[in-house]
Amino acid sequence: MESDRASDPQDIPTAIDWDKEDARLQSVLFDTLTDGGVFVDIGANRGVFAIPVAEHVGSKGRVFAFEPASDAIQELRRRAAARHVLDRISLYQIALGSATDIGLLRADGEHPHDSTKRSLFIDGPVVQEVAVHAFDELVDSRAVPLDGRLDAVKIDVEGAELHVLHGMKATIQVCRPSVIIVETIDRRLERAGSSKASLFQFLRSLRYAPIGSHPSATPGVELNAVFVPD
């Protein structure tokens, strides 16, 4: 599996085999999603998850992919077209958060060309100004036409994961997705004003629990947590 990620020893505690981690997360999604399934990919970047999931759910399935960076979403569109699944992917060039806003998407100063490290919560060169929306608002306005079905969610937004979850609380409560995958890197969460503990507490309040007693209980997964309805 091709990964868009680059390792940064200052940002993560150990050397991570991202290809292995991404492949394990993809396996979790494939085990959850069936033909016609609905997947929301938040922080889709260039489509590492969105494209294979679009292939997996078939022509009746739907992937809603959110990526604020114009270069990354253009590459996602190109890749999806080359794999003949663009018609199954709804692309949104916006960031998600807890409320409507305008933010500055910045690059990591030490890795300015790494699109996977861009964040609204980092000091670095500005890449572009981006619109920020709460997911629930988009569903209510039917900008995102879920029609009451959401089977799986993946959130990888460089520390803003809890902000995104707050903004989609109502949708989670109504749709009860079968799996929610969230990146849980301590340093990135902390720079956005949250923590792994607060993220876990929030999902517990929605009656979701991580597989096993700790994210590492999911084999092959070290920096993400896989949550299922409790």
Summary of the structure (lengths in Angstrom):
residues: 230
radius of gyration: 16.1
end to end distance: 30.5
largest distance: 42.5
contacts: 764
relative contact order: 0.15
helix: 35%
strand: 23%
